[in-house]
Amino acid sequence: MGVLNVTPDSFSDGGQFFKVDYALTRAKKLVKEGADILDIGGESTRPGSSIVSADEELNRVGPVIEQLADEIAVPISIDTYKPSVAKACLERGAGMINDVSGLRYENGKMLDLAVTYQVPVCIVHMQGLPKTMQQKPKYNDLISEIKFFFTERIKAAKLAGIKDENIILDPGIGFGKTVEHNLILLQRLNEFSEFGFPLLIGTSRKSFIGKISDVPTEQRVEGTIASNVLAVIKGAKIVRVHDVLEHRRAFDIVDAIEVA
């Protein structure tokens, strides 16, 4: 899953693809490099980020999705927790919802939207809100609490009418998690396979990699690849990354070794 942030303030690539032409060029490059899904977002969810209005978010991503839908052959995921933004983007050609709120925002309106459009949804675990989520995140039992969250959200999704084949789970690396929490999640990722749904992991260039390796955002490619190779070995089916080409090459080697 290739990441395209049409924002001025995302932690890794904020401002780089804020203009529509730049965003379109970047999107096509990610697909050419081997992205199987394109995840497009118009509001940063980095720690400390502020909320933007639904209108502003849609103004950022709407034109990009509308044009890309006719020009690329891979599915487009809309990275949003706002039902109104998701609906408008689905009507413009998006085919998946990636929701950091776990389909909880606005009393779960995203659940009904997913049923109406019959699209895959990624249910992300996040403790707190992006603006405050990294201000002392705390768990009594990290894995058990995330499992409880998934159990509840899967039940809600099924009751709403979302089909099993349209459910994807993301334990939310970096979303209300310390460095230690993130490492535990990766170590024990296989435990979430018991739910029977595809697991999506998003470690790309995140701060825990920077803290371990003591490197800035733009130098976290190697650490990201290492974490994602481990995640796939532990059961992840989708990796959400900024550096598609480098990951494609790494996974070509992993695939070759597995086949051998």
Helices and strands as residue ranges (DSSP letters): E 2-5, H 20-33, E 38-41, H 54-68, E 76-79, H 83-92, E 96-99, H 105-117, E 121-124, H 142-160, G 164-166, E 167-170, H 179-187, G 189-195, E 200-201, H 207-213, G 217-219, H 221-233, E 238-239, H 244-259
